[in-house]
Amino acid sequence: MKMKKNVLLLSLFLSSLVLFSQKTVIVNGGKWGDQSENVNLMIYDVASKTSTVVDTIHSQSVQDVLIDDSLAYVVAEDSIVLYNLLSEKRIAATGFPGVSTKTMAIHGSELLVGNWFGQDSANLYFFNKNNLAYVDSIQDVSKGAKSILIDGDYAYIPQNSQSNWTDTLGSILRVDIVNRSIT
């Protein structure tokens, strides 16, 4: 009897994995400048060909989506929102202290979020990945963080030299995540 129960639980677990793997997360942006057009997170079920709107983020554009196991992190202009994809519910949301979000990465229990526009310092922020509580920032990241690659305890961040979108020259910062310093 115990073996049958374990097999049944394993079957249910695998079925739920297969069912969820046939769904697609879609995050659409609204229409820039139109306050009535906002970002939506939807789940599209491939098998049934139906979509469900999970939530609306009251912002006009979405910059990035990061999937970590059954969690989805969404950055939309001045907002960071965390979703549980299994329950299709919003878990947490927070305002972004920078001007405009751009990119995300996870290191341990922290979510790193880059600011890419309109600031001359603190373009890299750290949040608790479970509840989105603000943890820290690095003031010396003086140009926009357009992408973040994690390797071990280091984050690599490409930056334009002139901190604008037309600049073709740049550099790559190596940030010691644990010590919060540029190496």
C-alpha positions as CSV (number, residue, x, y, z in Angstrom):
1,M,0.0,0.0,0.0
2,K,2.8,2.4,0.9
3,M,4.5,1.8,-2.5
4,K,1.3,2.5,-4.3
5,K,0.9,5.8,-2.4
6,N,4.4,6.8,-3.2
7,V,4.0,6.0,-6.9
8,L,0.7,7.9,-6.9
9,L,2.4,11.0,-5.3
10,L,5.3,10.7,-7.8
11,S,2.8,10.5,-10.7
12,L,0.9,13.5,-9.4
13,F,4.1,15.5,-9.0
14,L,5.4,14.6,-12.5
15,S,1.9,15.4,-14.0
16,S,1.9,18.8,-12.4
17,L,5.4,19.5,-13.8
18,V,4.4,18.4,-17.2
19,L,1.2,20.5,-17.0
20,F,3.0,23.6,-15.9
21,S,5.8,23.1,-18.5
22,Q,3.1,23.5,-21.1
23,K,2.3,27.0,-20.0
24,T,4.0,30.2,-21.2
25,V,4.5,33.3,-19.1
26,I,3.7,36.5,-21.1
27,V,4.4,40.0,-19.8
28,N,3.2,42.7,-22.1
29,G,3.9,46.4,-21.8
30,G,1.3,49.0,-22.1
31,K,1.3,52.1,-24.4
32,W,4.0,54.6,-23.3
33,G,2.4,57.8,-22.1
34,D,-1.1,56.4,-21.9
35,Q,-1.9,55.9,-18.2
36,S,-4.8,53.6,-19.0
37,E,-2.5,51.1,-20.8
38,N,-0.6,49.1,-18.2
39,V,1.7,46.0,-17.9
40,N,-0.1,42.7,-17.6
41,L,1.3,39.3,-16.6
42,M,-0.6,36.4,-18.3
43,I,-0.3,32.7,-18.4
44,Y,-0.9,31.0,-21.7
45,D,-1.9,27.3,-21.6
46,V,-0.6,25.6,-24.7
47,A,-2.8,22.6,-24.4
48,S,-6.1,24.5,-24.0
49,K,-5.0,27.5,-26.0
50,T,-6.3,29.9,-23.4
51,S,-4.7,32.7,-21.5
52,T,-5.4,34.0,-18.1
53,V,-4.5,37.5,-16.9
54,V,-2.8,37.0,-13.5
55,D,-2.1,40.6,-12.6
56,T,-1.8,44.2,-13.8
57,I,1.3,46.3,-12.8
58,H,0.4,50.0,-13.0
59,S,3.2,51.0,-15.2
60,Q,3.4,51.5,-19.0
61,S,6.5,49.4,-19.8
62,V,8.2,46.2,-18.8
63,Q,12.0,45.9,-18.9
64,D,12.7,42.3,-17.8
65,V,11.3,39.0,-16.6
66,L,13.4,36.5,-14.6
67,I,12.1,33.0,-13.9
68,D,13.6,31.2,-10.9
69,D,12.0,27.8,-10.4
70,S,8.3,28.5,-9.8
71,L,8.9,32.2,-9.2
72,A,8.7,35.1,-11.7
73,Y,10.3,38.5,-11.1
74,V,9.1,41.4,-13.2
75,V,10.7,44.8,-13.4
76,A,8.5,47.5,-14.9
77,E,9.9,51.0,-14.9
78,D,9.6,52.0,-11.2
79,S,8.3,48.7,-9.9
80,I,9.6,45.2,-9.0
81,V,6.9,42.5,-8.6
82,L,7.3,38.8,-7.6
83,Y,4.8,36.1,-8.6
84,N,4.3,32.4,-7.7
85,L,3.7,30.7,-11.0
86,L,2.2,27.6,-9.5
87,S,-0.5,29.5,-7.7
88,E,-0.6,32.3,-10.3
89,K,-0.6,34.9,-7.5
90,R,1.4,38.0,-6.7
91,I,3.7,37.4,-3.7
92,A,5.3,40.8,-3.2
93,A,5.8,44.2,-4.9
94,T,8.1,47.2,-4.2
95,G,8.9,50.5,-5.7
96,F,12.3,50.8,-7.4
97,P,14.5,53.6,-5.9
98,G,16.3,54.2,-9.2
99,V,14.8,56.1,-12.2
100,S,14.3,53.1,-14.5
101,T,14.8,49.3,-14.0
102,K,16.5,47.4,-16.7
103,T,17.9,44.0,-15.7
104,M,17.9,41.5,-12.9
105,A,20.0,38.6,-11.6
106,I,19.9,36.3,-8.5
107,H,22.8,35.7,-6.2
108,G,22.0,33.5,-3.2
109,S,19.1,35.1,-1.3
110,E,19.4,38.4,-3.1
111,L,17.9,39.9,-6.3
112,L,20.2,42.3,-8.0
113,V,18.4,45.0,-10.1
114,G,20.1,47.4,-12.4
115,N,19.1,51.0,-13.1
116,W,19.9,52.1,-16.7
117,F,18.8,55.7,-17.1
118,G,18.9,59.1,-15.4
119,Q,21.3,58.6,-12.5
120,D,25.0,59.3,-11.8
121,S,25.4,56.9,-8.9
122,A,23.8,53.8,-7.3
123,N,22.8,52.0,-10.5
124,L,22.9,48.6,-8.8
125,Y,20.4,47.7,-6.1
126,F,20.1,44.6,-3.9
127,F,16.7,43.2,-2.7
128,N,15.7,40.2,-0.6
129,K,14.6,37.7,-3.3
130,N,11.8,36.3,-1.2
131,N,10.0,39.4,-0.1
132,L,11.6,42.2,-2.2
133,A,12.7,44.2,0.8
134,Y,15.4,46.7,-0.1
135,V,18.9,45.5,1.2
136,D,21.6,47.8,-0.3
137,S,23.0,49.6,-3.3
138,I,26.4,50.4,-4.6
139,Q,27.0,54.2,-4.9
140,D,30.1,53.7,-7.1
141,V,28.2,52.2,-10.0
142,S,28.1,55.5,-11.8
143,K,26.6,54.5,-15.1
144,G,23.6,52.5,-16.1
145,A,23.5,48.8,-15.5
146,K,22.1,47.3,-18.7
147,S,22.8,43.7,-18.1
148,I,24.1,41.6,-15.1
149,L,26.0,38.3,-15.4
150,I,26.7,36.4,-12.2
151,D,29.8,34.2,-11.9
152,G,30.5,32.9,-8.4
153,D,30.4,35.9,-6.0
154,Y,31.0,38.5,-8.8
155,A,28.6,40.4,-11.0
156,Y,29.7,41.6,-14.4
157,I,28.0,44.7,-15.7
158,P,28.5,46.2,-19.1
159,Q,28.3,50.0,-19.2
160,N,28.4,52.7,-21.8
161,S,31.2,55.3,-21.4
162,Q,28.9,58.3,-21.8
163,S,25.9,56.7,-20.1
164,N,23.6,57.2,-23.0
165,W,22.0,54.8,-25.6
166,T,23.9,56.3,-28.6
167,D,27.4,55.6,-27.1
168,T,29.3,52.8,-28.8
169,L,32.2,52.7,-26.3
170,G,32.0,51.0,-23.0
171,S,33.5,49.0,-20.2
172,I,32.6,46.1,-18.0
173,L,32.5,46.4,-14.2
174,R,33.3,43.5,-12.0
175,V,31.4,43.8,-8.7
176,D,32.3,41.8,-5.6
177,I,28.7,41.1,-4.5
178,V,29.6,39.9,-0.9
179,N,31.7,43.0,-0.1
180,R,29.6,45.4,-2.3
181,S,32.7,46.8,-4.1
182,I,33.9,47.3,-7.6
183,T,37.0,45.2,-8.2
